[in-house]
C-alpha cells in the first residue's frame, strides 16, 4: 500500500494541467517534467525499449517470459490533468480507516466532502482515502492509472514466476483536451490490443463511449441607438439566447444519464454587434448523434430566415463510439472481466459518458477498452481515490497479463 501511495503522491504534486488554446503537443511545457520523470522511472524499475518522443509520448516494453507466441497487450494512461480546475500546488490529504462521516477538506473555506451528497463514499468505509485540500483537483485522473501501471510492471519484474507475454505501456499528454491519441504511433506501440486505465470507481469496465462533436455558433448583429432601433437593431445577444432556448431543455448534462445524449453550452460571450457560443454534442447512438448535428444546423437556418444571414456555424467531429471497433474482438473485454473476478472485483460494465484515449485509438487500429483507475469526482476539489481501489487495479493488470499468456481463448 505505501509503495503505491508514495508513487501516486509524487505524481500528483507535479502540475501537468493541459491547455486547449495551445497549438503545441504537449499543450503545456510543464507536462514535460512528469514525462521525463516517468521515462526515467520506467528504466529504473527494469523496463526495456523505453522511449520518449518529441511530443512527450512515452512507450516501454516488458519482454515476454513464455516460450510460445502470445498476443502483445498494452496498458495506457495520460499524465495531463484537466484545465477545468487548478492542478498547481496539489496538497493531498490521507484519510486512514475512513469512518463514513463528513471529511473536512478545508476548514477555512468550509469545504466538506460529504457522503450525504457524494453517496459513493459510503462504500469505502474502513479504507484509506486520498483527497484534496479543497483548493485544487487531485489528479487521480489519470495519475492513478499511471501509478497502477508502473506498480504492476514493477511487480511482474520482481516476480518472474508470474508468466506473461510481451507487455507494452504508453503514457500520453493532452488527453483532457481531446488530443491524447492524436500523435500516438499505433504501429510503433505494436500491441494487438490495449487497455486504458482511466475509469472511475472500482469495477468499471467500459467499451462504449459517446460519439462526440463540438460546435461554434457566431452571430453578427447591428447596433443602433436603442431609442431609434425599431426594425433596425439586430441584437446578437438576443439571437444567441433564442438559439440556445430552442435546444431541447431536457437534453442537457444535468438532466441525462446512461446512454442518453445531450447538448452542452459551455462558453458564451457577446455584445450587440457580435455574440458567439460553443457547445458540445454527445450521443452513444450514431443515428441520434447525426440527428443532433442536423438540429444545430436547422436552428441556424431557421433563425437566419428570420433575422437575415447573421449566423454562421462550425461543427467538428471529435471522436466516435469505440463499441464498433471493440465488439468484433469481444474476448478482450471478457479477459478484463475474468481478471477482475479472479481478484475479487465485481465488474461494472457500462457505457462511458465521455471519451478516453481508447476511443480514438480503437479507430486508429488499436482496440482499447477502459478499466477503472479508482478515482471519484474528477476535475474538481471534491476528487478522491481509495488506495484499496488502486491496489485492486494493479492486481487486475497483473491478472490480465497472466490470462493472456495462458492462451486459453481465441484472439485472431
Secondary structure, DSSP 8 states (H G I E B T S, - for coil): -HHHHHHHHHHHTS--B--TT--SSSSSTTHHHHHHHHHHHHHHHT-EEEEE-TT--EEEEE---SSS----EEEEEE--B-TTS--SS---EEE-S--SS-EEEETTTTEEE-TTTSGGGGGGTTS-EEE--SSS---HHHHHHHHHHHHHHHHHHH-TTS----EEEEEES-GGGT-TTTT--HHHH--SEEEEEEE-STTEEE----EEEEEEEEEE-B---GGG-TTT-B-HHHHHHHHHHHS-TTSSGGG--TT--EEEEEEEEE-SSEEEEEEEEEESSHHHHHHHHHHHHHHHHHHHHHH-S-EEEEEEEEE--THHHHGGGTHHHHHHHHHHHHTT---EE---SS--HHHHHHHTT--EEEEE--EESTTSTT-EEEHHHHHHHHHHHHHHHHHHHHT-S---
